[in-house]
């Protein structure tokens, strides 16, 4: 069967964007992280503002709902902190994944190291040309276990096609 590492590698190669669910388009990551940060600050301010009132009259805190409000604010701050932490960890994983993709592309020759006009080191994808396309098709063929035609058989097939001058193309196989 297919190798899970090959499937993972292919998904990483073909990944064009980070967003994979509709919610990422509705509330983009930077907006979510900002809202989570604001929620933490607002809840913390609510707790800090309620502490003097609680200390002044702890006996009436339950009846006035102050203790419940403080509990809700603590819970909101905790949930927002967990969500923010999760977003930050996911961001670190995305950076690591992009680094792995970039390094693999450099190793395969699809990407080259350059120096920007300001002198900063960077990498850049190579131009897509016939050689790049053939190399990519060969790599995909090897990954999928497709039978390959070498240069000798390829030349024979080209000669046969040139001699036959076909007018229709038929798809053979499934």
N, C-alpha and C positions, 0 to 999 in steps of 0.2 A: 504494500500500500504506500501512499504518499508519506514522505518523511515530514513530521510536524515542524521540524526546524526549517525545512524548505518552504513549507506553507507560511510560516511566520516571516521568513526572509522575503518571500514574494509580497506578502501584505505590506511589509515595511517599504519595499521598493516601490510599490504601486500606490502608496498612500499619498494623496494629493492635498489633504487638509486634516486639521486636527479635529474639527467638529464632526462627530459621528451621530449625534442625536438631534432632534428638532429643537430641544430645549437650549442647546448651545447657540442657536440662531436667534431665539427669542430673547435670551439674556446672555450675552457674550461673557466669557470668562472674566475679563477685567471689570465689567460692571458687577458681576456676582461678587467678586472679591472686595470691591469697594463697598457694596451693600452689607456684606458680612462684617467688614471692619467697622462700618457705621453702627451696625447692630450691637457689636461688642461695646463700643464706646457709649452708646445711648443707654444700654442696660447697666453698664458700670456706673454711669452718672446717676441713673435712677436709684441704684443701691446706695451709693455714697450719699445722695441727697436724703434718703429715708433713714439713714443711720442715726442722725441727731434726734429726729422725732421718735424713733424707737427707743433710744437711750433715755429720753426725757420721760416717756410714759410707756414702759414695756407692758403694763397690764392691759392697756387699751389697744395694743397693736393688733390683736386677733379680731376684736370687735370692729375696729375701723377698717380692717382689710389691709393694713400696712404690711403685716407679715406675709400675707398672700402676694401682695405686689412685689415685695422684695424677693420672694421665692420664684415668682415668674421671671423677674429680671435676671436672677442668677441662672435660671434654666435657659433663658434666651441667650445670655452671654456664653454659657457653656456650649450650647448647640452651635451658635455662630462661630465660636472658636474652633470647634471640631471641623466644621465645614471649611473654614478658612485654612486650617492646617491640611486638610485633605486636598484642597485646591493647590496649595503650595507644593505638596508632595507630587501631585500629578504634573505640575509644571516642571519639576525637577526630572521626572521620568521622561517627559516629552523632550526636554533638552538632551538628555542622555541618548534617547532613541535617535534624535536628529544627528547627534555626533556620531553614533554608530553607522547610520546610513551614509553620512558624509565620508567617513573613513573607509567604508566598504567601496563607495564609488571611486575614491582616490586609488584604492588598491586595484580595482578592476579597470582603471584607466578611463572611466566615464567623467571624471572631474580632475581639474588641475589646480595647483597652487599658484596664486598670483599675488602681486602687490598692488594695492589701490593707489590712485594718484596722491593720496595723503601719506603713503608709505606704510599703511597698515597691511598685515598679511591677511589673505582671504583665499577662498576657493571659488571656483567657477565651473559649471558644467561645460563639457566640450560641445562644440557645434554638432548638430545632428546632420550627418551626411550618410552616404551609402555604406561606408565602412562601419559606422556606428550602428546603423540599422541591422546590417548583417551580423555583427558581433552580438547584438541584443537578441536577434532571432535564434542564433546558435545557442546562446546561453539558456533561453527559454526552452528550446528543443531538448537540450541536455537535462534540464530540470524536470521536464515532463516525460522524459524517456522516449522521445520521438526518434524514429530512425533517421540517420543523417546521411546525406549524399556528399561524398568527397569531391575534390576538384576534378578527378579523372572522369567519374560518372557524371558529374555536372556538365563537363564539356561535351560528353557524348549526348546527353539529353538536350543540350542547347543545339547541337548539330542536327539532331533528329527533328526538333521543333522547327528549326530554320528550313530544313528540307521539306517537311510535310506542309508547311505554311497553313496551319489550322485556321479555320474561320469561326469556330465555336469552341467554347471552353466547357468541359464537362467536369463536374465534381465527382471524384471517385472515393468511395469509402463512406464512413459515417461521421 
